[in-house]
Amino acid sequence: MYKVDNAVILAAGLSRRFAPLSHEKPKSLIEVKGEILIERQIRQIKEAGISDIYIVTGYKSEQFKYLEKKFGVKLLLNNEYYVRNNHSSIYVAREHIKNTYICSADNYFSINPFEKEVNDSYYATLYSDDYTKEWCVSLDENGYINEVNIGGSKSWYMIGHTFWSENFSREFIKILEEVYENPETKDLLWEDVYRANLNRLMMGIRKYDDGDIYEFDSLDELRKFDHTYIDETRSQIIHEISERLSIKEGNMIDFMEVKEKTIDEPARFKFRIKNDKTRTWYYYEYADKNLIKEKKQ
C-alpha cells in the first residue's frame, strides 16, 4: 500500500482538435456543466486528502496563474510544449514525481477517482465491446500490463489518470532521461515511452464503469455531454462567424483545425453547416481573435 505524496496535472498542450475554442483558451479552462474542467479535478484531488498539486503549463500559461492563489497549487512551465509531446511535461516535473497521480487536465470525472492510499501503480481504463481507436491493454497472470495495442475491441483501454508508485516513478524517469535527447523521442507521448519498456515498468489497471471518465476531443463531443454548448459555444470567434453568416451557432458543426506550421502563425480552422447537402467546408483564419481571411469550398 502506497500513501500518495502528490498529484501532477499535465496542462501544457495545444488541444488542436478542440479548435477554435482552444485558440481562445486552453481546453482545461473551459466550463463543463457549470465547472471549469481543471478546477473540478483540483477539488476532487483535494477532497481525497492530497494537497500537494503541481500543474505543468505551456500553451497560454498565463491563463493558469489564478489557480495558484485560488487553490494553492504550484505551476511548472514546460517551455518545450510546442516542439515536444507530453513526455516533456513529465520531464519538467520529474523531481516532484514520487508516489504520484499523473493526470490529464482536460478529463472530466463524474465520480471522484482519487484516494489517499493506493495498492499499486495503475492506469485507469474503460471497457469497449466495439472497436475503439484507443490504447487497448492485455494483462499477464499477475495483473500487470504486458501488451498495449493502438485500436481493438472487447478490451479494456487506457483513459484518464494514472498512479505511479515511487519505484515505478524512479524507473520511468531513469528511462526518460536516457532517451530524452534522442531525436525520435520528441514526438512521443509518455505512454509511448512506457509501452516500449513494459518489461521494466510494472503497472496494472484500475477498471471504471462507463460514465465515470470523460474525454472531449472536439466541440461536437462536448456538445453531446453538455447540451448548453449546442447553441452557445462561449467562443468569441464562433459567435462572430455566426453573425457574419446569419446562422445559429448550433448549426455550425465538424470544427477542425487546419494545422499551422509554427506557433506564431494565425489560427486556421474549418467547419460545416448542419444539413447542408453540398457538404461545403467554411475556412477561417484568425490572429489574436481578429479575422484575417475567410473562404468556402
C-alpha positions as CSV (number, residue, x, y, z in Angstrom):
1,M,0.0,0.0,0.0
2,Y,1.4,3.4,-1.0
3,K,0.5,6.7,0.6
4,V,0.0,9.3,-2.2
5,D,2.5,12.1,-2.0
6,N,1.1,14.4,-4.6
7,A,-0.5,14.9,-8.0
8,V,0.9,16.3,-11.3
9,I,-1.7,17.6,-13.7
10,L,-0.5,17.9,-17.4
11,A,-1.9,21.1,-18.9
12,A,0.7,22.2,-21.4
13,G,-0.8,21.1,-24.7
14,L,-2.4,23.0,-27.5
15,S,-5.5,20.7,-27.9
16,R,-5.6,21.3,-31.6
17,R,-8.7,19.1,-32.2
18,F,-10.7,21.5,-30.0
19,A,-10.4,24.4,-32.4
20,P,-11.4,27.1,-32.4
21,L,-12.2,27.2,-28.7
22,S,-8.7,26.2,-27.9
23,H,-7.4,29.2,-29.8
24,E,-9.0,31.4,-27.1
25,K,-8.1,29.4,-24.0
26,P,-6.6,26.1,-23.0
27,K,-9.2,23.3,-23.2
28,S,-8.8,22.5,-19.5
29,L,-10.1,26.0,-18.7
30,I,-13.4,25.7,-20.4
31,E,-16.6,25.3,-18.3
32,V,-18.4,22.0,-18.4
33,K,-21.7,21.6,-16.7
34,G,-21.1,24.7,-14.6
35,E,-17.5,23.9,-13.5
36,I,-14.1,24.7,-15.0
37,L,-12.5,21.4,-16.0
38,I,-9.2,21.7,-14.2
39,E,-10.8,23.3,-11.2
40,R,-13.2,20.3,-10.8
41,Q,-10.2,18.0,-10.9
42,I,-8.2,20.0,-8.4
43,R,-11.1,20.0,-6.0
44,Q,-11.5,16.2,-6.4
45,I,-7.8,15.6,-5.7
46,K,-8.0,17.8,-2.6
47,E,-11.2,16.1,-1.4
48,A,-9.2,12.8,-1.4
49,G,-6.7,14.4,1.1
50,I,-4.0,15.3,-1.4
51,S,-2.9,18.9,-1.0
52,D,0.4,18.9,-2.9
53,I,-0.6,19.5,-6.5
54,Y,1.6,20.6,-9.4
55,I,0.3,21.8,-12.8
56,V,2.6,21.7,-15.8
57,T,1.6,24.5,-18.1
58,G,2.9,25.6,-21.6
59,Y,0.3,26.9,-24.1
60,K,-1.2,30.2,-22.8
61,S,0.4,29.5,-19.4
62,E,-0.5,33.0,-18.1
63,Q,-4.2,31.9,-18.0
64,F,-3.4,29.4,-15.3
65,K,-1.8,31.9,-12.9
66,Y,-5.0,32.5,-10.9
67,L,-5.0,28.8,-9.8
68,E,-2.0,29.4,-7.5
69,K,-4.0,31.8,-5.3
70,K,-7.4,30.2,-5.6
71,F,-6.2,26.6,-4.8
72,G,-2.6,26.9,-3.6
73,V,-1.3,24.7,-6.4
74,K,2.2,25.1,-7.8
75,L,2.8,25.8,-11.5
76,L,5.7,24.4,-13.6
77,L,6.4,25.8,-17.0
78,N,7.2,23.5,-20.0
79,N,8.9,25.7,-22.5
80,E,9.1,22.8,-25.0
81,Y,5.4,22.1,-25.2
82,Y,5.2,23.1,-28.9
83,V,8.2,21.1,-30.1
84,R,7.8,18.0,-28.0
85,N,4.9,15.8,-26.9
86,N,3.7,15.3,-23.3
87,H,6.7,13.3,-22.2
88,S,8.4,16.7,-21.9
89,S,5.9,17.7,-19.2
90,I,6.8,14.6,-17.2
91,Y,10.5,15.6,-17.7
92,V,9.8,19.1,-16.3
93,A,8.0,17.7,-13.2
94,R,10.4,14.7,-12.7
95,E,11.9,16.0,-9.4
96,H,8.5,16.0,-7.8
97,I,7.2,12.7,-9.0
98,K,7.2,10.0,-6.2
99,N,4.0,8.2,-5.2
100,T,2.1,10.4,-7.6
101,Y,-1.1,10.7,-9.6
102,I,-0.3,11.8,-13.2
103,C,-3.5,13.4,-14.6
104,S,-4.6,15.0,-17.8
105,A,-6.0,18.4,-17.2
106,D,-9.0,18.0,-19.5
107,N,-10.6,14.9,-18.1
108,Y,-14.0,15.1,-16.5
109,F,-14.6,12.6,-13.7
110,S,-18.3,12.1,-12.8
111,I,-17.1,10.3,-9.7
112,N,-14.1,11.1,-7.6
113,P,-11.4,8.5,-8.6
114,F,-8.7,9.7,-6.3
115,E,-7.8,8.3,-2.9
116,K,-5.1,8.8,-0.3
117,E,-3.7,5.3,-0.3
118,V,-3.2,3.1,-3.4
119,N,-2.3,-0.6,-3.7
120,D,-0.1,-0.4,-6.7
121,S,0.7,1.5,-9.9
122,Y,-2.2,1.6,-12.4
123,Y,-3.7,3.2,-15.4
124,A,-7.4,4.0,-15.4
125,T,-9.3,2.0,-18.0
126,L,-12.8,1.7,-19.6
127,Y,-14.1,-1.4,-21.4
128,S,-15.3,-1.4,-25.1
129,D,-17.1,-4.3,-26.8
130,D,-17.0,-2.4,-30.1
131,Y,-13.8,-1.3,-32.0
132,T,-12.1,1.6,-30.4
133,K,-9.0,3.6,-31.6
134,E,-7.8,4.0,-28.0
135,W,-4.8,2.2,-26.5
136,C,-6.0,-1.3,-25.6
137,V,-4.2,-3.4,-22.9
138,S,-3.6,-7.1,-22.2
139,L,-2.6,-8.4,-18.8
140,D,-0.3,-11.1,-17.6
141,E,-1.2,-13.7,-14.9
142,N,-0.2,-11.2,-12.2
143,G,-2.5,-8.5,-13.5
144,Y,0.2,-6.3,-14.9
145,I,0.1,-4.8,-18.4
146,N,2.2,-6.9,-20.8
147,E,0.9,-5.6,-24.1
148,V,-0.5,-2.3,-25.4
149,N,-2.1,-2.1,-28.9
150,I,-3.5,1.0,-30.5
151,G,-7.0,0.0,-31.5
152,G,-9.0,-3.0,-30.6
153,S,-12.4,-4.4,-29.5
154,K,-13.6,-6.4,-26.5
155,S,-10.8,-4.8,-24.5
156,W,-10.0,-2.5,-21.6
157,Y,-8.4,0.7,-22.9
158,M,-6.4,3.4,-21.3
159,I,-8.2,6.7,-20.5
160,G,-7.9,9.2,-17.7
161,H,-5.4,9.3,-14.8
162,T,-2.7,7.0,-13.7
163,F,-0.9,6.4,-10.4
164,W,2.8,5.8,-10.2
165,S,4.5,4.2,-7.1
166,E,7.8,5.7,-6.1
167,N,9.6,2.6,-7.6
168,F,7.7,3.0,-10.9
169,S,8.5,6.7,-11.0
170,R,12.2,6.2,-10.3
171,E,12.5,3.7,-13.1
172,F,10.4,5.7,-15.6
173,I,12.3,8.9,-15.0
174,K,15.6,7.0,-15.4
175,I,14.4,5.7,-18.8
176,L,13.1,9.1,-19.9
177,E,16.4,10.8,-19.0
178,E,18.2,8.1,-21.1
179,V,16.2,8.7,-24.2
180,Y,15.2,12.4,-23.8
181,E,17.8,13.8,-26.2
182,N,17.2,11.3,-28.9
183,P,15.6,13.0,-32.0
184,E,12.9,10.3,-32.3
185,T,11.7,10.9,-28.7
186,K,10.4,14.4,-29.5
187,D,7.1,13.3,-30.9
188,L,6.4,10.6,-28.3
189,L,3.7,10.5,-25.7
190,W,4.9,9.4,-22.3
191,E,2.8,6.4,-22.9
192,D,4.9,5.5,-25.9
193,V,8.0,5.5,-23.6
194,Y,6.1,3.3,-21.2
195,R,4.9,1.0,-23.9
196,A,8.4,0.4,-25.2
197,N,9.6,-0.6,-21.7
198,L,6.8,-2.8,-20.3
199,N,9.4,-5.3,-19.0
200,R,10.9,-2.7,-16.8
201,L,7.7,-0.8,-15.8
202,M,5.2,-2.9,-13.9
203,M,1.7,-1.3,-14.0
204,G,-1.7,-2.8,-13.5
205,I,-5.1,-1.3,-14.4
206,R,-8.0,0.2,-12.5
207,K,-11.3,-0.6,-14.1
208,Y,-14.0,2.1,-14.2
209,D,-17.6,2.0,-15.4
210,D,-19.0,3.8,-18.5
211,G,-19.9,7.3,-17.5
212,D,-17.1,7.6,-14.8
213,I,-14.5,9.2,-17.1
214,Y,-15.0,11.6,-20.0
215,E,-12.6,13.0,-22.5
216,F,-13.7,15.6,-25.1
217,D,-11.6,15.7,-28.2
218,S,-13.8,18.1,-30.1
219,L,-16.6,20.6,-29.7
220,D,-19.0,18.1,-31.1
221,E,-18.1,15.6,-28.4
222,L,-18.5,18.2,-25.7
223,R,-21.9,19.2,-27.1
224,K,-23.1,15.6,-26.6
225,F,-22.2,15.8,-22.9
226,D,-23.1,19.4,-22.1
227,H,-26.0,20.4,-24.3
228,T,-25.7,24.1,-23.4
229,Y,-22.8,24.2,-25.9
230,I,-25.1,23.4,-28.8
231,D,-26.4,26.9,-29.2
232,E,-23.9,28.9,-27.1
233,T,-20.3,27.9,-27.5
234,R,-18.8,30.7,-25.3
235,S,-16.5,31.4,-28.2
236,Q,-16.0,34.9,-29.5
237,I,-14.7,33.6,-32.8
238,I,-17.7,31.3,-33.4
239,H,-20.1,34.0,-32.3
240,E,-18.6,36.4,-34.8
241,I,-18.8,33.9,-37.6
242,S,-22.4,33.1,-36.7
243,E,-23.4,36.7,-37.0
244,R,-21.4,37.1,-40.3
245,L,-23.2,34.1,-41.9
246,S,-26.5,34.8,-40.2
247,I,-26.8,31.2,-38.9
248,K,-27.2,29.9,-35.4
249,E,-24.1,28.5,-33.6
250,G,-25.9,25.2,-33.2
251,N,-25.9,24.8,-36.9
252,M,-22.1,25.0,-37.1
253,I,-20.6,21.5,-36.8
254,D,-17.5,19.5,-37.5
255,F,-15.0,22.1,-36.4
256,M,-11.5,21.1,-37.4
257,E,-8.1,22.8,-37.2
258,V,-6.1,23.3,-40.4
259,K,-2.7,22.8,-38.7
260,E,-0.2,25.6,-38.5
261,K,3.4,25.1,-39.2
262,T,4.6,27.3,-36.4
263,I,3.1,28.6,-33.2
264,D,3.3,32.2,-34.4
265,E,1.1,31.5,-37.5
266,P,-2.6,32.6,-37.5
267,A,-5.2,30.1,-36.3
268,R,-6.8,28.2,-39.2
269,F,-9.8,26.0,-39.0
270,K,-12.8,24.8,-40.9
271,F,-16.4,23.7,-40.3
272,R,-19.6,22.6,-42.0
273,I,-23.2,23.7,-41.7
274,K,-25.7,21.1,-40.4
275,N,-28.0,19.6,-43.0
276,D,-26.0,21.2,-45.9
277,K,-26.2,18.6,-48.6
278,T,-23.4,20.2,-50.6
279,R,-21.1,19.4,-47.6
280,T,-19.3,22.8,-48.1
281,W,-16.3,23.5,-45.9
282,Y,-16.0,27.0,-44.5
283,Y,-12.5,28.1,-43.8
284,Y,-11.4,30.8,-41.4
285,E,-8.1,32.3,-40.4
286,Y,-7.7,34.3,-37.2
287,A,-4.8,36.1,-35.5
288,D,-5.4,37.4,-31.9
289,K,-9.1,36.8,-32.4
290,N,-9.2,39.1,-35.5
291,L,-10.5,37.7,-38.8
292,I,-7.9,37.7,-41.5
293,K,-9.4,35.5,-44.2
294,E,-12.5,33.5,-45.0
295,K,-13.5,31.2,-47.9
296,K,-15.6,28.3,-48.6
297,Q,-15.1,25.3,-51.0
